[in-house]
Structures are given as C-alpha cells and as structure tokens.
Amino acid sequence: AEKSGYFVKTKDKKDFDGWCWPGSSSYLDVLNPEIRQWWAKQLSEENYPESTTDLHIWNDMNEPSVFNGPEVTMPKDNLHFPNGSSGLPVEHRDVHNLYGLFYHAATAEGLKLRSEGKERTFVLSRAFFAGSQKYGAIWTGDNAANWDHL
C-alpha cells in the first residue's frame, strides 16, 4: 500500500501517520475506487492464508479514529482522492462521514469476492453513513446507557 501511494495524505502531500490501537498507523484512502478494489483483494484466502473459509469481519475504529488527532480523528485538512472532474483532492472535512461507508463497502466486497458471491457476507462496522446497511451491520462503539453518551 505504501509503495502504491494508497494512504490518506497530509496537507503537505505526505502519507498521514496517526496513532491508534496498533500504534503508529497509516490510513487507506478508501475514497479511491482502485484502493477499495485493492483492499477487497487483501481478504482473499490467498492473501489471508491463516483465515477460516467462513470469514466475518469487524471494522473497528474506522471513523477513522486517530488518538493523537484533533477531535480524535484525522486532521480536517488531510487530503483524499480527487473528486469529480476538477481533479483536485478533497479535504477530510468534506468526506469524514463517507470514510466509514467506503471502508465498509470495500470490506463487504472483499468477502463477496472471497466466496465468489456464494456466501452472504457479514461485516460489522463502527463507522456508518446513510446506505451503510447495504453492506452489513453497525454498532455504536463503546457507549454506555447514560446521558454523557447521548
């Protein structure tokens, strides 16, 4: 992914590096259809040999969550794949809510490819947007039933 330039970029057009559960992390620019296809192929049995035949995936922290970022996400001026005919990159502030949707869709597509469309996919995602229900289930994160979490 790094060699292909598949990560979200900073405003200086360098790969964005943020901190999450695994430590220092880069984030796929899933707004790019080529990158979504690449991600889907990573879930094949060939690329994921230790997995079981029936693979179910939990996309967690895909808002994206960045512990050392402003507002616990990536900076709003990070850059994503160019949108439309302008050819200009899109700032994260304009697509934050879409990020989880595209990640969810690409993961579901990967499981669909893996089973050659024979199995119903199961992807549980923490991030969602209108239309996410087409690709799988959602959960609201680590919330409690109290007023602070409303």
Backbone as CSV, one residue per row, in Angstrom:
resi,resn,N_x,N_y,N_z,CA_x,CA_y,CA_z,C_x,C_y,C_z
1,ALA,0.822,-1.185,0.000,0.000,0.000,0.000,0.872,1.257,0.000
2,GLU,1.932,1.216,0.793,2.797,2.403,0.871,3.475,2.674,-0.468
3,LYS,3.996,1.627,-1.096,4.674,1.793,-2.387,3.734,2.330,-3.458
4,SER,2.477,1.980,-3.370,1.489,2.411,-4.363,0.873,3.773,-4.047
5,GLY,1.215,4.347,-2.912,0.668,5.652,-2.538,-0.787,5.591,-2.131
6,TYR,-1.193,4.509,-1.457,-2.599,4.274,-1.153,-3.094,4.913,0.138
7,PHE,-2.247,5.654,0.832,-2.661,6.213,2.111,-3.170,7.645,1.975
8,VAL,-4.050,8.032,2.903,-4.513,9.418,3.004,-3.286,10.301,3.182
9,LYS,-3.314,11.469,2.572,-2.175,12.383,2.607,-2.419,13.555,3.551
10,THR,-1.325,14.121,4.043,-1.400,15.352,4.822,-1.571,16.505,3.846
11,LYS,-1.787,17.694,4.378,-1.899,18.869,3.501,-0.605,19.103,2.725
12,ASP,0.522,18.530,3.220,1.813,18.633,2.532,2.049,17.482,1.562
13,LYS,1.001,16.661,1.346,1.006,15.535,0.406,1.956,14.404,0.808
14,LYS,2.146,14.241,2.113,2.912,13.120,2.654,1.914,12.147,3.262
15,ASP,2.289,10.862,3.352,1.400,9.884,3.978,1.086,10.314,5.407
16,PHE,-0.200,10.342,5.738,-0.610,10.698,7.085,-0.291,9.559,8.040
17,ASP,0.276,9.884,9.186,0.600,8.913,10.215,-0.089,9.344,11.500
18,GLY,-0.953,8.488,12.025,-1.662,8.787,13.258,-1.507,7.645,14.236
19,TRP,-2.033,7.812,15.426,-1.883,6.819,16.481,-3.237,6.204,16.798
20,CYS,-3.287,4.857,16.772,-4.499,4.130,17.140,-4.070,2.884,17.912
21,TRP,-4.962,1.935,18.142,-4.646,0.752,18.949,-3.360,0.047,18.534
22,PRO,-3.099,-0.163,17.247,-1.851,-0.877,16.913,-0.595,-0.012,17.036
23,GLY,-0.762,1.262,17.334,0.386,2.176,17.406,0.367,3.111,16.210
24,SER,1.545,3.424,15.717,1.664,4.301,14.560,0.939,3.672,13.377
25,SER,0.023,4.417,12.754,-0.841,3.846,11.718,-0.992,4.783,10.528
26,SER,-1.104,4.183,9.355,-1.471,4.913,8.143,-2.869,4.452,7.756
27,TYR,-3.571,5.274,6.994,-4.990,5.028,6.718,-5.218,4.979,5.218
28,LEU,-5.783,3.868,4.758,-6.078,3.730,3.332,-7.044,4.819,2.871
29,ASP,-6.791,5.361,1.700,-7.690,6.360,1.124,-8.791,5.637,0.366
30,VAL,-9.765,5.136,1.112,-10.823,4.319,0.526,-11.800,5.112,-0.331
31,LEU,-11.597,6.402,-0.465,-12.420,7.157,-1.412,-12.004,6.864,-2.846
32,ASN,-10.835,6.307,-3.013,-10.317,5.947,-4.327,-10.807,4.543,-4.689
33,PRO,-11.535,4.376,-5.794,-12.054,3.055,-6.171,-10.947,2.008,-6.360
34,GLU,-9.810,2.420,-6.864,-8.678,1.487,-7.044,-8.217,0.931,-5.696
35,ILE,-8.187,1.775,-4.701,-7.749,1.350,-3.367,-8.796,0.450,-2.724
36,ARG,-10.072,0.743,-2.938,-11.125,-0.137,-2.423,-11.012,-1.516,-3.051
37,GLN,-10.718,-1.606,-4.345,-10.527,-2.901,-5.006,-9.312,-3.621,-4.429
38,TRP,-8.226,-2.873,-4.215,-7.026,-3.463,-3.641,-7.334,-4.037,-2.259
39,TRP,-8.036,-3.256,-1.416,-8.380,-3.717,-0.082,-9.237,-4.984,-0.154
40,ALA,-10.220,-4.994,-1.027,-11.093,-6.165,-1.164,-10.278,-7.415,-1.493
41,LYS,-9.287,-7.286,-2.345,-8.448,-8.437,-2.733,-7.564,-8.920,-1.590
42,GLN,-7.277,-8.053,-0.618,-6.452,-8.463,0.514,-7.151,-9.501,1.377
43,LEU,-8.455,-9.617,1.251,-9.225,-10.545,2.070,-9.343,-11.936,1.442
44,SER,-8.744,-12.141,0.286,-8.795,-13.455,-0.364,-8.048,-14.487,0.486
45,GLU,-8.396,-15.751,0.315,-7.706,-16.813,1.062,-6.228,-16.851,0.696
46,GLU,-5.904,-16.508,-0.527,-4.503,-16.470,-0.969,-3.707,-15.406,-0.197
47,ASN,-4.298,-14.240,-0.006,-3.617,-13.154,0.704,-3.792,-13.218,2.219
48,TYR,-4.690,-14.058,2.684,-5.024,-14.151,4.105,-5.068,-15.639,4.462
49,PRO,-3.930,-16.340,4.299,-3.917,-17.809,4.348,-4.285,-18.437,5.688
50,GLU,-4.116,-17.755,6.779,-4.411,-18.342,8.084,-5.878,-18.175,8.484
51,SER,-6.679,-17.560,7.626,-8.080,-17.314,7.955,-8.923,-18.552,7.680
52,THR,-10.109,-18.566,8.245,-11.032,-19.674,8.011,-11.799,-19.440,6.708
53,THR,-12.408,-20.473,6.200,-13.197,-20.349,4.973,-14.334,-19.347,5.168
54,ASP,-15.019,-19.468,6.289,-16.099,-18.532,6.614,-15.498,-17.384,7.411
55,LEU,-15.209,-16.314,6.719,-14.570,-15.163,7.350,-15.592,-14.057,7.569
56,HIS,-15.653,-13.561,8.764,-16.525,-12.446,9.127,-15.621,-11.360,9.697
57,ILE,-15.924,-10.101,9.402,-15.004,-9.019,9.756,-15.679,-7.943,10.584
58,TRP,-14.926,-7.452,11.542,-15.337,-6.340,12.386,-14.418,-5.174,12.063
59,ASN,-14.946,-4.163,11.384,-14.201,-2.931,11.110,-14.384,-2.023,12.319
60,ASP,-13.358,-1.922,13.128,-13.432,-1.086,14.319,-12.541,0.133,14.113
61,MET,-12.894,1.238,14.717,-12.104,2.468,14.700,-12.000,3.064,13.295
62,ASN,-12.944,2.756,12.430,-12.874,3.190,11.031,-13.659,4.479,10.772
63,GLU,-13.697,5.342,11.778,-14.401,6.632,11.591,-13.639,7.590,10.675
64,PRO,-12.409,7.715,10.595,-11.354,6.977,11.277,-11.038,7.565,12.651
65,SER,-10.672,6.686,13.565,-10.279,7.105,14.896,-8.763,7.279,14.933
66,VAL,-8.328,8.431,15.392,-6.900,8.741,15.496,-6.698,9.349,16.879
67,PHE,-6.062,8.612,17.785,-5.959,9.052,19.176,-5.216,10.374,19.331
68,ASN,-4.221,10.613,18.497,-3.445,11.839,18.639,-3.873,12.914,17.644
69,GLY,-5.033,12.729,17.034,-5.529,13.710,16.075,-6.487,14.690,16.729
70,PRO,-6.761,15.767,16.056,-7.743,16.711,16.605,-9.122,16.055,16.643
71,GLU,-9.827,16.246,17.715,-11.172,15.670,17.856,-11.169,14.151,17.705
72,VAL,-10.068,13.506,18.003,-9.871,12.058,17.936,-10.152,11.507,16.537
73,THR,-9.806,12.252,15.528,-9.869,11.789,14.147,-8.710,12.437,13.400
74,MET,-8.638,12.209,12.098,-7.527,12.818,11.358,-7.789,14.303,11.114
75,PRO,-6.739,15.059,10.876,-6.916,16.494,10.634,-7.863,16.758,9.468
76,LYS,-8.647,17.799,9.611,-9.655,18.126,8.600,-9.051,18.542,7.271
77,ASP,-7.780,18.966,7.276,-7.156,19.373,6.008,-6.346,18.250,5.362
78,ASN,-6.453,17.018,5.893,-5.848,15.884,5.187,-6.510,15.750,3.816
79,LEU,-5.791,15.114,2.890,-6.262,15.063,1.508,-6.617,13.648,1.078
80,HIS,-7.732,13.567,0.344,-8.222,12.302,-0.207,-8.226,12.364,-1.729
81,PHE,-8.483,11.215,-2.308,-8.558,11.036,-3.756,-9.364,12.156,-4.411
82,PRO,-8.864,12.686,-5.530,-9.605,13.749,-6.234,-11.025,13.327,-6.576
83,ASN,-11.917,14.270,-6.442,-13.331,14.010,-6.676,-13.804,14.714,-7.939
84,GLY,-14.563,14.020,-8.753,-15.210,14.630,-9.913,-14.239,15.099,-10.977
85,SER,-14.694,16.015,-11.780,-13.927,16.451,-12.947,-12.861,17.495,-12.617
86,SER,-12.870,18.039,-11.393,-11.901,19.080,-11.054,-10.483,18.533,-10.955
87,GLY,-10.346,17.270,-10.586,-9.026,16.684,-10.419,-8.319,17.144,-9.154
88,LEU,-9.014,17.908,-8.318,-8.418,18.413,-7.085,-8.698,17.450,-5.937
89,PRO,-7.736,17.290,-5.031,-8.004,16.431,-3.880,-9.112,17.007,-3.002
90,VAL,-9.729,16.149,-2.239,-10.819,16.526,-1.353,-10.289,16.524,0.079
91,GLU,-10.629,17.555,0.837,-10.202,17.603,2.231,-11.047,16.656,3.083
92,HIS,-10.419,16.133,4.116,-11.107,15.192,5.001,-12.368,15.803,5.616
93,ARG,-12.349,17.098,5.878,-13.518,17.763,6.469,-14.776,17.547,5.615
94,ASP,-14.602,17.339,4.316,-15.743,17.183,3.406,-16.203,15.739,3.253
95,VAL,-15.394,14.792,3.708,-15.731,13.385,3.474,-15.625,12.516,4.721
96,HIS,-15.454,13.139,5.861,-15.273,12.366,7.105,-16.342,11.294,7.274
97,ASN,-17.585,11.651,7.103,-18.668,10.683,7.314,-18.747,9.625,6.227
98,LEU,-18.196,9.899,5.067,-18.193,8.912,3.985,-17.085,7.877,4.146
99,TYR,-16.050,8.212,4.891,-14.891,7.322,5.024,-15.322,5.932,5.508
100,GLY,-16.097,5.889,6.578,-16.551,4.609,7.110,-17.423,3.842,6.133
101,LEU,-18.276,4.543,5.406,-19.136,3.905,4.407,-18.298,3.205,3.339
102,PHE,-17.316,3.901,2.798,-16.490,3.303,1.745,-15.635,2.151,2.281
103,TYR,-15.163,2.267,3.508,-14.386,1.180,4.126,-15.271,-0.054,4.308
104,HIS,-16.488,0.184,4.785,-17.471,-0.875,4.993,-17.787,-1.580,3.661
105,ALA,-18.028,-0.786,2.620,-18.371,-1.339,1.302,-17.217,-2.163,0.731
106,ALA,-15.998,-1.669,0.854,-14.839,-2.383,0.305,-14.608,-3.706,1.035
107,THR,-14.816,-3.703,2.347,-14.650,-4.940,3.114,-15.717,-5.961,2.720
108,ALA,-16.956,-5.529,2.586,-18.029,-6.432,2.154,-17.746,-6.983,0.763
109,GLU,-17.235,-6.140,-0.129,-16.889,-6.594,-1.486,-15.793,-7.658,-1.430
110,GLY,-14.832,-7.481,-0.530,-13.765,-8.466,-0.388,-14.291,-9.824,0.037
111,LEU,-15.231,-9.840,0.958,-15.807,-11.113,1.389,-16.663,-11.730,0.293
112,LYS,-17.331,-10.886,-0.464,-18.137,-11.375,-1.598,-17.220,-12.025,-2.646
113,LEU,-16.114,-11.366,-2.957,-15.152,-11.938,-3.909,-14.578,-13.248,-3.387
114,ARG,-14.287,-13.267,-2.111,-13.679,-14.440,-1.480,-14.547,-15.687,-1.661
115,SER,-15.863,-15.520,-1.552,-16.769,-16.666,-1.685,-17.338,-16.792,-3.094
116,GLU,-16.827,-15.966,-4.004,-17.332,-15.939,-5.389,-18.829,-15.660,-5.418
117,GLY,-19.287,-14.861,-4.464,-20.691,-14.466,-4.407,-21.624,-15.540,-3.891
118,LYS,-21.091,-16.641,-3.390,-21.930,-17.755,-2.938,-22.391,-17.614,-1.494
119,GLU,-21.661,-16.838,-0.705,-21.973,-16.697,0.708,-22.451,-15.285,1.010
120,ARG,-23.316,-15.178,1.974,-23.741,-13.866,2.450,-22.628,-13.310,3.341
121,THR,-22.244,-12.091,3.107,-21.147,-11.517,3.872,-21.636,-11.015,5.226
122,PHE,-20.704,-10.948,6.183,-21.002,-10.322,7.463,-19.850,-9.394,7.808
123,VAL,-20.141,-8.106,7.819,-19.184,-7.085,8.222,-19.863,-6.229,9.280
124,LEU,-19.223,-6.130,10.419,-19.704,-5.274,11.491,-18.825,-4.033,11.493
125,SER,-19.425,-2.875,11.422,-18.670,-1.633,11.320,-19.058,-0.655,12.409
126,ARG,-18.057,0.036,12.933,-18.334,1.062,13.935,-18.716,2.380,13.265
127,ALA,-18.186,2.631,12.080,-18.496,3.866,11.367,-19.543,3.578,10.298
128,PHE,-20.463,4.511,10.118,-21.508,4.285,9.121,-22.039,5.608,8.612
129,PHE,-22.771,5.518,7.536,-23.375,6.675,6.892,-24.635,6.149,6.202
130,ALA,-25.460,7.029,5.705,-26.670,6.598,5.004,-26.298,5.621,3.891
131,GLY,-26.891,4.457,3.885,-26.596,3.432,2.894,-25.704,2.324,3.415
132,SER,-25.094,2.521,4.579,-24.188,1.508,5.133,-24.882,0.171,5.377
133,GLN,-26.180,0.223,5.665,-26.911,-1.014,5.950,-26.887,-1.973,4.767
134,LYS,-26.593,-1.478,3.585,-26.485,-2.347,2.404,-25.309,-3.317,2.531
135,TYR,-24.287,-2.921,3.287,-23.044,-3.697,3.343,-22.884,-4.511,4.609
136,GLY,-23.645,-4.227,5.635,-23.516,-5.002,6.856,-24.079,-4.271,8.053
137,ALA,-23.831,-4.864,9.190,-24.355,-4.342,10.449,-23.456,-3.239,10.997
138,ILE,-24.021,-2.464,11.912,-23.262,-1.401,12.556,-23.430,-1.503,14.061
139,TRP,-22.470,-0.965,14.775,-22.608,-0.818,16.215,-22.117,0.580,16.556
140,THR,-22.489,1.073,17.698,-22.224,2.476,18.017,-20.961,2.701,18.825
141,GLY,-20.133,1.697,18.965,-18.884,1.891,19.687,-19.033,1.588,21.161
142,ASP,-18.067,2.026,21.900,-18.007,1.739,23.329,-18.819,2.768,24.109
143,ASN,-20.119,2.641,24.016,-21.020,3.574,24.670,-21.718,2.901,25.841
144,ALA,-22.116,3.717,26.764,-22.866,3.230,27.918,-24.267,3.845,27.881
145,ALA,-25.174,3.231,28.594,-26.540,3.755,28.654,-26.621,4.844,29.716
146,ASN,-26.020,5.989,29.392,-26.100,7.121,30.298,-26.145,8.417,29.504
147,TRP,-26.472,9.514,30.178,-26.659,10.797,29.493,-25.388,11.310,28.833
148,ASP,-24.226,11.028,29.398,-22.965,11.519,28.829,-22.702,10.954,27.433
149,HIS,-23.254,9.786,27.140,-23.009,9.145,25.848,-24.082,9.437,24.803
150,LEU,-25.060,10.248,25.156,-26.100,10.587,24.182,-25.634,11.668,23.255
